[in-house]
Amino acid sequence: EIDRTAGTHPVRQALDNLENAGTVYGAIIYQKAPIVMRQLERLLGEAAFQAGMREYLKRHAFANASWPDLIALLDAATPRDLAAWSRAWVEEAGRPVVTTALELDTEGRVRTLALEQADPHGRGRVWPQALEVTLGGPDGERRIGVALDTARVEVREAVGGPAPRYVLPTGGGL
């Protein structure tokens, strides 16, 4: 919630003096950082993420390492543009507002289901992310993995299914 306000700041910030390190920690750092790491793991896959973290720790054992060092190492292991992802999630302030757009056909089945993300500060930014949409239907829940890499993504796997009682864009808990 704080990260969607005018008073937000990036996770990664310049720090001129280590004496001032306590001034940068707060809700955004403590609440967003775990989300960032989980998103990174989902983007890469659990095995690739763990292998990359082992390599990162091995390369930088007993030395200084930075977030850009980690992103550069992991970026080499995926076709995704992790530098752009990191800019959106770590280097810049804010988080998107994610909504759903659902249209049913005349028989009450899903014609279209889309996830849309909007920049609460009106800058038109997009936060690439992996989500698990949960559809609550008459026969229970159905979860669908979605890569929300643009402002709007169609959830094609839902088309033709029964009208959901509810749609949770982050139904997988992330």
Secondary structure as GFF3:
##gff-version 3
##sequence-region A 1 174
A	DSSP	three_ten_helix	2	4	.	.	.	ID=ss1
A	DSSP	three_ten_helix	18	23	.	.	.	ID=ss2
A	DSSP	alpha_helix	27	44	.	.	.	ID=ss3
A	DSSP	alpha_helix	46	59	.	.	.	ID=ss4
A	DSSP	alpha_helix	67	75	.	.	.	ID=ss5
A	DSSP	alpha_helix	82	86	.	.	.	ID=ss6
A	DSSP	pi_helix	87	91	.	.	.	ID=ss7
A	DSSP	beta_strand	97	104	.	.	.	ID=ss8
A	DSSP	beta_strand	110	118	.	.	.	ID=ss9
A	DSSP	beta_strand	129	137	.	.	.	ID=ss10
A	DSSP	beta_strand	140	148	.	.	.	ID=ss11
A	DSSP	beta_strand	152	154	.	.	.	ID=ss12
A	DSSP	three_ten_helix	156	158	.	.	.	ID=ss13
A	DSSP	beta_strand	166	168	.	.	.	ID=ss14
###
